[in-house]
Amino acid sequence: MTIALVWFRQNLRLKDNPPLYFACEQADAVQAAYLYSDVPTYARPRGGASRWALHQALNSLSKRIESTFENQSLYVEKTDNVLASLLRLVEATGASVVYTEKRWEQGERLLEAKLKDALASRGVELKCYNASLLQAASAGCKADGTPYLVFTPYWKAQVKGFQENLRPVLELPRHMPPLQTPLPTTSVDTIELMPKIAWHTDMQAEWNLSEAGGQVLLDRFLHQAISNYKDDRNLPAVEGTSRLSPYLHFGVMSVTDIFKQALELKQSNLGASANASIETFLSELGWREFAHHLLYFHPQMPSKPLKASFEAFPWQADDALLTAWQSGQTGYPLVDAGMRELWSRGWMHNRVRMVVGSLLVKHFLQPWQAGESWFWDTLIDADVASNAMGWQWISGCGADASPYFRVFNPIMQSQKFDCEGAYIRQWVPELAKVPTEHLHAPWELGEHELKYYGVVLGETYPFPQVEHPFGRKRALEALASLKT
Ligand SMILES: Cc1cc2nc3c(=O)[nH]c(=O)nc-3n(C[C@H](O)[C@H](O)[C@H](O)COP(=O)(O)OP(=O)(O)OC[C@H]3O[C@@H](n4cnc5c(N)ncnc54)[C@H](O)[C@@H]3O)c2cc1C
């Protein structure tokens, strides 16, 4: 009799879940388990929004296991020592094989290596599957065996393989035979991920972090939005992107499944423009792969610039500026809209992520790590690889970065990508009555006219904390000082 322990790590779904699928196919009895640890031994402790999102995703998984399979439940445990807990579970269940998924962060790889040795010495097998990415993060290196540092050549070299070698999407396991004496049923509440103060009500209303919730978003995106993705993806007031990032981060949805469905749509030939949009979408999934490729070979990426020269960058850390940015009080309406969307939804549109990031590191001269940490704490899709890559890209210190000297103009970005001001009006209601042509730079209106529209600068809405021409010049001087 083969008993299998399925260790869920970051792919919290039933559909297209290789370790779960193969355990159910191959073993006589299966126990599913999830272990949560706050201790930064192997992984970076999650931020507040991410803990909330994990709670939702685990709850959905747990309920789905119970409702889909007879006499089955997910065992969850909070632990200070994941390795010791796993070994204890192996002993308690009598498992002879542990099925799990690969993770690519350095600490998680170390944990897996230690587990493999510890299990081997007990005569227990470890079966590990890639469930999070289209290909192993370590794969796809250049012909000389070195990793890619620039996205375009990386993508050109991988895209054909991604399309042609896509593994089959696995359906739900047909059955999940329970142990004779299963582990006790434990509630996700016991790992205490929910905030003690209720700041999460808007997020609760916004997201349904379950496989069913993800499928609704995917269907909407594939049937309504994907064919205009190339243009609409830059417009924060339009639902032009998939909003699947939290589902991908927690593996509530499978990247292989999403990639395959988008590819099939492209093959159905919806016309040149729609096909170009689908290709752009596929390449965004490629950016996600690339982020993990970079992190695999540069584990220090979340804290250290990939371009070493940037370690000497003359940042001017300033708590008041950082707080103004975090709370959406910079005086730049698009930036403030984005920061407030982040606080409310735990998510922010990609174009706006770039604009708010640029303002922080360039006009405000705050170290990019401060922005990275804030995103880490407030995003529900907070991902070590994608977040670090995004911040290094914006700051010009990444391997494949937007050069530091390219300083986004926060007013022009606003005029271009929120030209009607709908996004700003949604998140910065105190400016709602300002006519659209002045909404992107309200300080250009005279005091009396502003008052007519209900705005008193410095009282109801801030002046720009750092003026654009000054901020731009100062950022470029800081860069020049770095070169000398
Ligand atoms: C400063 C900064 C920080 C970021 N931090 C994160 C993060 O912590 N987690 C995260 O998932 N994404 C991060 N991104 C990337 C991107 O902003 C989000 O993935 C995207 O906004 C999610 O929205 P969506 O699901 O509608 O994306 P879509 O446009 O629908 O794209 C589909 C999927 O592709 C992936 N993707 C798209 N763009 C990128 C990208 N630039 N880098 C990596 N993957 C991408 C995501 O998984 C996304 O869900 C960051 C970007 C920046 C500029």
PDBQT file of the ligand as one rigid body, heavy atoms in Angstrom, charges set to zero:
ROOT
HETATM    1  C1  LIG A 501       7.485  48.350  -9.805  1.00  0.00    +0.000 C 
HETATM    2  C2  LIG A 501       6.738  47.120 -10.258  1.00  0.00    +0.000 A 
HETATM    3  C3  LIG A 501       6.472  46.116  -9.353  1.00  0.00    +0.000 A 
HETATM    4  C4  LIG A 501       5.783  44.970  -9.751  1.00  0.00    +0.000 A 
HETATM    5  N1  LIG A 501       5.533  43.996  -8.817  1.00  0.00    +0.000 NA
HETATM    6  C5  LIG A 501       4.891  42.866  -9.197  1.00  0.00    +0.000 A 
HETATM    7  C6  LIG A 501       4.628  41.829  -8.249  1.00  0.00    +0.000 A 
HETATM    8  O1  LIG A 501       5.020  41.905  -7.074  1.00  0.00    +0.000 OA
HETATM    9  N2  LIG A 501       3.935  40.743  -8.686  1.00  0.00    +0.000 N 
HETATM   10  C7  LIG A 501       3.522  40.614  -9.980  1.00  0.00    +0.000 A 
HETATM   11  O2  LIG A 501       2.888  39.607 -10.306  1.00  0.00    +0.000 OA
HETATM   12  N3  LIG A 501       3.781  41.560 -10.894  1.00  0.00    +0.000 NA
HETATM   13  C8  LIG A 501       4.447  42.682 -10.553  1.00  0.00    +0.000 A 
HETATM   14  N4  LIG A 501       4.683  43.653 -11.491  1.00  0.00    +0.000 N 
HETATM   15  C9  LIG A 501       4.349  43.398 -12.895  1.00  0.00    +0.000 C 
HETATM   16  C10 LIG A 501       2.971  43.875 -13.363  1.00  0.00    +0.000 C 
HETATM   17  O3  LIG A 501       2.746  45.194 -12.964  1.00  0.00    +0.000 OA
HETATM   18  C11 LIG A 501       1.833  43.001 -12.872  1.00  0.00    +0.000 C 
HETATM   19  O4  LIG A 501       2.124  41.639 -13.091  1.00  0.00    +0.000 OA
HETATM   20  C12 LIG A 501       0.533  43.337 -13.633  1.00  0.00    +0.000 C 
HETATM   21  O5  LIG A 501       0.204  44.682 -13.427  1.00  0.00    +0.000 OA
HETATM   22  C13 LIG A 501      -0.567  42.447 -13.160  1.00  0.00    +0.000 C 
HETATM   23  O6  LIG A 501      -1.770  42.812 -13.788  1.00  0.00    +0.000 OA
HETATM   24  P1  LIG A 501      -2.513  41.783 -14.746  1.00  0.00    +0.000 P 
HETATM   25  O7  LIG A 501      -2.607  40.468 -14.083  1.00  0.00    +0.000 OA
HETATM   26  O8  LIG A 501      -3.756  42.432 -15.187  1.00  0.00    +0.000 OA
HETATM   27  O9  LIG A 501      -1.466  41.684 -15.940  1.00  0.00    +0.000 OA
HETATM   28  P2  LIG A 501      -1.656  41.263 -17.461  1.00  0.00    +0.000 P 
HETATM   29  O10 LIG A 501      -1.271  42.443 -18.269  1.00  0.00    +0.000 OA
HETATM   30  O11 LIG A 501      -2.970  40.670 -17.715  1.00  0.00    +0.000 OA
HETATM   31  O12 LIG A 501      -0.499  40.184 -17.670  1.00  0.00    +0.000 OA
HETATM   32  C14 LIG A 501      -0.720  38.793 -17.444  1.00  0.00    +0.000 C 
HETATM   33  C15 LIG A 501       0.269  38.267 -16.441  1.00  0.00    +0.000 C 
HETATM   34  O13 LIG A 501       1.601  38.411 -16.919  1.00  0.00    +0.000 OA
HETATM   35  C16 LIG A 501       2.475  38.658 -15.826  1.00  0.00    +0.000 C 
HETATM   36  N5  LIG A 501       3.115  39.960 -16.028  1.00  0.00    +0.000 N 
HETATM   37  C17 LIG A 501       2.624  41.017 -16.714  1.00  0.00    +0.000 A 
HETATM   38  N6  LIG A 501       3.519  42.021 -16.718  1.00  0.00    +0.000 NA
HETATM   39  C18 LIG A 501       4.586  41.595 -16.011  1.00  0.00    +0.000 A 
HETATM   40  C19 LIG A 501       5.837  42.173 -15.651  1.00  0.00    +0.000 A 
HETATM   41  N7  LIG A 501       6.193  43.402 -16.047  1.00  0.00    +0.000 N 
HETATM   42  N8  LIG A 501       6.690  41.458 -14.892  1.00  0.00    +0.000 NA
HETATM   43  C20 LIG A 501       6.374  40.209 -14.497  1.00  0.00    +0.000 A 
HETATM   44  N9  LIG A 501       5.213  39.604 -14.818  1.00  0.00    +0.000 NA
HETATM   45  C21 LIG A 501       4.328  40.287 -15.557  1.00  0.00    +0.000 A 
HETATM   46  C22 LIG A 501       1.621  38.688 -14.568  1.00  0.00    +0.000 C 
HETATM   47  O14 LIG A 501       1.667  37.425 -13.972  1.00  0.00    +0.000 OA
HETATM   48  C23 LIG A 501       0.239  39.005 -15.115  1.00  0.00    +0.000 C 
HETATM   49  O15 LIG A 501      -0.805  38.553 -14.309  1.00  0.00    +0.000 OA
HETATM   50  C24 LIG A 501       5.376  44.821 -11.096  1.00  0.00    +0.000 A 
HETATM   51  C25 LIG A 501       5.651  45.848 -12.006  1.00  0.00    +0.000 A 
HETATM   52  C26 LIG A 501       6.313  46.981 -11.594  1.00  0.00    +0.000 A 
HETATM   53  C27 LIG A 501       6.588  48.064 -12.595  1.00  0.00    +0.000 C 
ENDROOT
TORSDOF 0
